Amino acid sequence: MTTVNDEVTALVEAGDMDAALEILAAANREEENGHYQSRLLLIRHRKFVETEQPAPIQPWPQAVPDLFAAVQGIPEIHASELTAEVASSAIQHHGSLLVREWFPPDTCAAMRDAIDQSFAAADAVAEQDSFESTPWFRHFTPVRGKGFKLNRLARDFVRAGAGVLGVDSPRAMCRYLDCIYASGVDQFLHEYFGEPAAFSAKKTTLRRTPPDSSTGWHQDGSYFNGDVRALNIWTAFSACGVDSPSLDIVAQRFDAPLVEGGVQASEIVVDEDNAVQTGAHNIVRPVLGPGDAVLFDELALHRTGVSPSMTETRYAIEMWFFAPSMFPQDEVPLYL
């Protein structure tokens, strides 16, 4: 009798990654299975590695008019109004876009629970010299021999920032990917980039941020090696900006990084005085509800938004997507 794993293995060996993903995802939705979930992530990664990427679409981005010319601050829309043109307009002219009610309350509650489960599993592992993998925490291993690196340094950096790499929690990641497909995020990203999107293992983070956290001003583009086409979808799964941390964002467009790239976080932090002077009157701290998302690209200047009066923990997922034709060299790719 042919099993799901047998069928998927045959499809992968034949190079039909899409069919393999479809069968495996359907089986996992019917009954969650940790092996299926880990394999889904690995096949997404292998699909990218074994696919010849197309030539970059030119020109990109297409110039679009400012649809939010009267807006001071971050343009805001309901999720039902989101299109590639709307997102491009907001980012090209204002630096970011706030999307309300992208995910419903039940999804937000489920993702908060998934984040808690992932952190508990990661914390348990941190207390042991060796550990047995679980669906909630299992180190993702990229394809060998291709120069991909996902090491302890990368994981420690994320943990120090109150995060867990999404790919290291197969169950949480697969649940979130199902939410993305159900809400049409994949179709939006295809339209935005002009090609099917990929995401980075290093830049997809489950976040549970305490009120005493902080980060310096930065532009993520300073991390990336070479030109990229990127879009970050930063999704709140709890209320943010009043009792728990939000984001501070400079609501204006930047044409280049303010600081040249570096390997360490300290090498790409934008000096506070420089950030304030550059952003002057455009620093915004959005108040977000569960299911709201902020979209911005690699040039957006931002940091964690905290105040001494905050007392609650923030739940969020930050996921950086890229056009595969211009995927950053030092990241670890997975096809969406």
N, C-alpha and C positions, 0 to 999 in steps of 0.2 A: 504494500500500500504506500503510495507516494505521500509524503508529509509536506507541510508548508515549507519547511527548511529545504527539503529536497528540490521542490519546485523552484524556490528562490535561488538556490545554488545553481541549478541548470540555467536559469535566465541570466544570472550574473556572468556565468562562464560563456554564455552566448553573446554577451555584451548588451542585453536588453535591460538596462538598469531601471528604466521607467516602469516596465511591467513588474519587475522584482519589487520595487518600492510600493507599487499599487497593491500587490497581493499581500505583502508583509504588513503594510499599514492597515489594510482591511482586517487581517487576522488579529492584529493587536487591538484594534478598536472593538472587535467582538469579545476579546478577553485579553486584558493586559498581560504581557509576557516580557520579563526583563531581557531575555535573550533576543527577542524580536526587536525590542527598543534599541539595544546596543547595536544590533545589526543594521537597523534603519539608518542610524547616524553614519556608520561605516560605509554603507552603500552610497549615501549622498556624497560622502567624501571621495570615494573611489570613482563615482560617476564624473566628478570634476577632473580628477587626475587623468582619467582615460578618455576624456572628451577633448577634441581639438577645438580651441576657443575661436570664435569668429573675429574678424577684423572689427575694430571699434567703429561704431556708427558715427558718421560725421555729417553735419556739425552736431555737437552735443555739449551742453544742453541747447535745445532750440530757444532762441530769444522769445520771451513772452512778455506781454504788457503787465504793468503793475495792477493787478485786480484788487489790491488793497491800498490804493493811493491815499485814502483818507485815514488809514489806521496809524495810530501812534503806538508803538510797542509790537507785540507778537500778533500777527493775524490769527484769527480764530474761526473755525468752522465746525459744523456737526459732521460726524463720520459719513453720513449719507451724501454730503456735498463733495467728498474728496475725489479728485481726479488727478492725473499726472500734471495737467496744465495748472491746476490750482496750487499743487505742491511746488511746482517749478517756479511759479510766479512769486509765491511767498518767500521761498528760499533765495531766489535771485535778487529780490528787492528788499527783503527784510531779514534774511538770515535764518528764519525758522518758521514753523507752522504749528499751531495747537489744534489738535483734533479731539473733539468732545465725543464721549460715549462710543468709543470704538469697540469696546468689549462690554457685554452685559454683566450685571451684578453677580450672577451665579458663576460665570467664568472667573471673575475677579476673586471670589471667595475660594474657588478651587485652586487658583494659581497661588494665592497666599498660603494655602495648606501645602501645596507642592514645594514652595520655597522653604517653608519650615521643615518639611521632611528632608529636603536636600541638605539644609544646614545641619540638622541633627546628625545625619549620616556622615557628613564631612567632618563634623566635630568629633564624632566617635572614632573616625579613622585617624585623626590628628593625635589622639591619645595612645595609639598603638604603634609598635615597631613594624608590624605587618598586619594586613587586613584582608578580610574576605569581601569581595565586591558584592554590592547589592544593586537593585535597580535604581536606588536613589543616589548612589555614589559609586562610580566606577571610572577610573582614569581612561580617558579617550586616547587611543594610540593611532597617530597618523600613519599613512602608508610609508613604509621604509624605503630608503634609497632615493627619495625625491627632494631631500633638503628641508623637509618640514620639521619644525621644532615646536614641541609643546612640553616644556620641562617644568621642573620644580620652581624655578625662578618665576616663570609666568604665573603658576598657580599661587605661589606665595604672595605675589604682587596683588592678585585679585582678592585673596583672602584678607590681606591687610586693609583693603578698601571695603570690607564688609560685603564681600561677594563670593559666589561660587560659579565657576565656569559652567555654562549651560550644558556643554557636551559631556561634562563629567557627571551629570545627573540625567541619564538616559530617559528615565520616567518623566521627570519634569519637562525635559526638552521635547519629548514626543507629544506630551499633552499640549504644550504651547504651540508646537507646529500644527497640531490638529485645530487649535483655535485660530491660527493664522489662516489656514485654508478655509475654515468655516466663515470667516469674516471677509474673505476676498483680498487679503493683503498680498498674496502671491500675484494676483492679476494686476493689482495696482502697481506693484514693483516692476512687473514685466513691461507695463505701459510706460512707467517712469524712465527706466533704463533703455528701453527699446530692445531688450533681450531678457531671457529668464534670469532671475537674480540668484546670486550665491551669498552665503554669509560666512563669517569668520569664526572659527572655534575660539580664537583668542579674544575676540571682541563681542562675545555673546555672554552676558553676565546676569545671573540671578542676584538681585540685590535686596538685602535686608539691612537698612541703614539706620543706626541709632541716632538720637537727636544730638549727640555730642560729636558727630563726624564732621569732617571738612576735607575739601580738596582745593588745590590752588587753581587759579584761572588757567585754562588750557584750550588748545585746539587739537582735536584728535589727528588731524592731518599731519601734525608734526611727528607722529609715530610712523606713518606709512612711508614706505620706500618707493619713491617715484610717483608719477601721476596716477590718480585713481578716480573712479566715479563711484561715489559712496552716498549712502543715506542711512542715518541712524534713526531707528524707531524706539523711542524711550517711553515705555508704557508704565503708568502708575497702576498698581493694583490695590492701593489704599489711598486715603485722602492725603494730600501733600500740600505744604505751603503755609499752614497755620500752626498746627500742633506738632507736625513732623516735617522733616526736611523736604525741600523741593529742589529745583534748579535755579541758579542765577544765570541768566542768558543776556548777552549783549544783543539787543534786537536791531541789528544792522548787518549789512553784507560786508564781508571781508574778501579781498581778492587774492590773498596769499597768507601763509602762516606768519605770525608776528615773531616767532622764535623758530630757528632752524631745527631740524629733527635731531633726536637723541634716543639712546636706548633706555636710559633711566627716566623715571617720571620727573625727577628733579631737573633734568636737562631740558624739559619742554614746558615747564611752568612759566606762565607769563607774569612778570612782576606786577604786584598789586597796583602800584602807581601808574604803570604803563596801561594796565587794563582799565582802570578808572578814567584815566585821561583819554584813552582811545574810545571807551564806551560812553563817557561823560553822562549824558542825559538818557541813555538808552538801555540801562541795566534794568532787567525785568525779572521778578520772581513770580512765576505763574502759580495760582492756586488751582490744584488739580483734584478731580474726583476719581474714584476707582474706575478704571476703564478708559480714562483720558490718556492721550499720547502727545508727545512733542516730537516733531520731525525736524532734523537739521543735518547738514552735511559736515564734511571734515574741516571746514573753515570756521564754523561757528565757535565763538569764544564763550565759554561757560565754566561753571563750577557747581559743586553741591551748595544749595541754598539753605543755610542754617541760621538760627537766632537763639540767644540764650534762653528765651522763654519756651522753646520747644521741649516737649516731654514724651512724644510718641515715636515709634519706629516706623520707617517708611518701607513699603514693599514695592518693588519695581523690577522690570526686566529691560535691560538695554541690549539691543541687537543691531549690529552694524551689517548692512547689506551692501553688495557691490555688483557692478556690471562685470561678469566673468571675463570679458575681453580686456579689462583693465584692472584685474584683481591685484592688490598689493603683494609684492614679492615675499615679504617676511611673514605673511599671515597663513593660516591653515584653512583651506577652502572646503565648503560643503555646498552642494547645490540645494536651493530651496525646492 
